[in-house]
Amino acid sequence: MTGPCSPARPHAAGTSTVNLQSGGMNRSYLLHVPPGYDGTKAVPLVFDVHGYTSFASEQMMRSKWDKMADKEGFVLIEPDGVNKSWNAGSCCGGNKQDDVKFFRDMVTKATAELCIDSKRVYVSGHSNGGMMTYALACEAADIFAAVAPVCGISMSPSGSCKPARPIPVLAIRGLNDGTVTINTADADINTWLSNDKCAKDQVTSSGVCKTYGSCAAGTKVMDCRPRGDHNFFYANNPDNYLVPDNAWPFFKQFVLP
């Protein structure tokens, strides 16, 4: 759905828990609907993915994506991983579920039940959730318009990253991260500059970020490295770099072709 919804698909504002079957398991997520949602105007959908040992409600409290959803009028989904983990390749928690399918199933359910613009679906995630975000960029670029992994390493459950199309990536890494250390960031950026066929010499800098703007199909790769540790965005943040304040302006530049 990209235009008006008729008949309307109303839903009460606020946060609720949604259950669905995916891969033979009962899975769940938090659905946050903004106050201005009326069920007739197609709105964007953003996923915010927790890290290993965390969970949906904790991630929403930390990231404050719900505040941005209310301000900007998009629907937010905070999914829960199996055993508080995501199957994003070699990390974490022994989760062997097909989590890419789970995200596809959540998008299918949300777009069927709510007035969602299916060309404006985005995902961000922290740590293991950042790895899952990269995995979705590799394996579900057909349904996500842009991604913003936070403190994650680029990997894919299948072991090879072959996006269906060039996809915009905002990669955020803490300079003082002791868990996912900054020395792996260059390799990830180079991977996505290659995937998106970006000109490495066409780069602009602003604050803690570099933007490679000459990429295939009008995409961009943005490389942001604020000071702070693994949990910089809610604990120790000398640069006051808040993920929704930076990821949402990045996301809304892009729609699926």
N, C-alpha and C positions, 0 to 999 in steps of 0.2 A: 504494500500500500504506500503510495507516494502522494496521493491527493486527499481530498476530504473523505471521511468515512460515512457511508450511508448504507444501512442504518448506523446510527451512532454506536460506539462501543464504550459505554460509561464505566467508570470505576471510581470508588471512593478514594479521596486523597489520603496520603499517609503510607505507613509501612505495614506490610502483611507478609505472612509466610505462605509460600506456594510449594506444593508437592507435585512431582511428576515421576513417571517411570522412564528410566533411561538405561539401556544396557542390562536389563533384567533386575535393576535395583530401584528402590524408592529413593529418589534424590529430592533435595529441597533448595530453595533460595528465598532471600528477602526481596520483595518487590516494593519499590518506593515510587509512588505516584505523586506528582507535584500538585499544589493547590489549584493551579490554573487549568488542569487537564479537564476537557469537556467531552472527550470521546468522539468528536467530529473532525478535529484538525489533527493531521498526522504529525507526530512529534518524534524527535530522535530517541534512541535507546542507548544507554551507556552501561557497560559491565565494569564492576570494580572487584578485583579478585584478591582474596586474602592470601597470606603467606603460610608456610608450614608451621603447624601447631596453633595457628590462629583460626578464626571462624568469621562468618558473615557479619554478625552484629558488632563484633570487636573491630573488624576492618572498617565498617561504616563510621563507627565512633571515631576512629583514628584519622581516616582520610577526609571525612566531612564532605564526601561527594553528594550526600543528600541535601546539604545546604546549597550547593551549586545547582542541583536538579530543581530545587524549589525556585531559585532565582532565575534560571534560564528556561525552565519549562520542559525539561526532558524527563523521561522515565529512567529510573535507575534499577539495576539488578545487582544484588550482592549474593553470589552463589556460595554454597557450602561444599567443600571437598570431602572425599571419602577419607576417614581417619585424619581429618584436618590437613589434607595434603592433595596435591594435584599430580597426575601422571603426565609430566612434561618431559619425559626422557629419563635421564639417570637420577633425577631427584623427584621426589622425596617420600619417605614414609611407607614404601612398599605398595603404593596404590597402583593396581594394574587395570583399573577401569579405563574405558575409552572416553576420556574427558573431552576430547574434541567433539565427539558425538553428543555428549551432554550439553555442550554449548550450542551446538546446532539445534538440539531439541528445545532448549530454552528459548532460542530466537524464534523457532517455529511456533511455540506455544504463545509467547508474548505478542508476536505479530498477528496471530489469529484472534486473540482475545482483547487486544488493546489497539488503539488507533496509532500504530507505529509506522514511521517512514522507514521502509525496509532498505532504502539506500543510505540511511544515516544511522548505522549501528556501529558502535565503537567499544573498545575494551582497553582497560588499564588494570594493572595488578602489581602487587608488591612481593619481592623475593621469589619464593616458589610460585606465587601468583604472577610475578613478572616473567618467569620462565614459561608459565602457561600462556601468558599473553604473546610471547614470541612464538610458541607452538601454534597458536591460532593464526598468527601472521603467516606462518609457513604452510598451514594445512587448511585454513578457512578464510583465505583472502577473498573468496567469492561472496562472503556474507558480512565481513567487517570492512568498513570504509577506511579506518585508520586505527593504529594501536599506540599505546604509551606504556611500555614496560618500565617498572621502577625497581632498581636494585636486583635485577634478574639477569641471567645469562641466556643467550640465544641458543635454543635447542629445540628439537622436535622428537616426539615419541617414535616416529618411524625411522629416525636417524639421518634423514636427509631433508633439507629445507628447499622445497620447490614450490614457491607461491604460485597460485593460479594466475596472478597478475601482479604488477608492481603495486606495493601498498605503502602508504605513508607511515613512518615510524618516528616517534618521539622517544628516545632512549634516555632514561634518567638514572644516574649513578652517583652515590655519595662518595665524595673524595676520601673520606676517612672511614669507609665501610670496612669492618674487619671480618665480615661474613662472606660477602661477594665483593672481593677486592677490586679496586679500580684498575689494576694491571691487566684485567681481562677485557676492559671496555673497548680498547682500540680494535681488537679482533672482531667484536660484535659489530661495531660501527662499520668496519671494512666489509663484513659479510653483507650488511644491508645496503651499503653503497654499491656493492656488486649486484645484489638481487634487483635493486631498483635502477641499475645502470646510471648512477649519478656521476656527474663530472666532479672529481675530487678538488679541482682548483676553483670551482664556483661555490665559494663558501663565505658566509657573513657571520660575524660575531656580535652578540649582544648579551651583556651580563655574564652569566655562567654558561651560556649556550652558544653552540655553533650550528648554523643551518646550511645544509647542502640543498640548494634550491633548483639545480639543473638536473632533474632526474626524469626517468621515463614516465610517460602518461601524466605529466603534471604533478607527480608525487614529490615529497620532500623527505629528507632524513635529518632529524634534529638531535643533536648530541648535547645534553645538559649535565653538568657535573657540579652541583652545589656542594659546599662544605657540609660536613656532618657525617654521622655514622649510618649503619644499616637502617636505623629507624629514624632517619633525619627529619622526615616530613611531619612527625608528630612528637618528637622528643627533643632533638638537639639540632637546631636549624639556624646557624649563624647568618645564612643568606636569606632567611624568611622565604624559602622556595616552597610554596604550597602546590601540591600536585594538581588539584582541580583548577586552580587559578591559571595554570600554565597548559595543562592538557586540554581543557575545554576549548580555549581559543585555537589551539592546534587542530583539534578534531573538526571544529565546525567549518574549517576551510575546505573539507573534503567530503564528497559523496561518491557512492559506488558508480562506476560507469554504466 
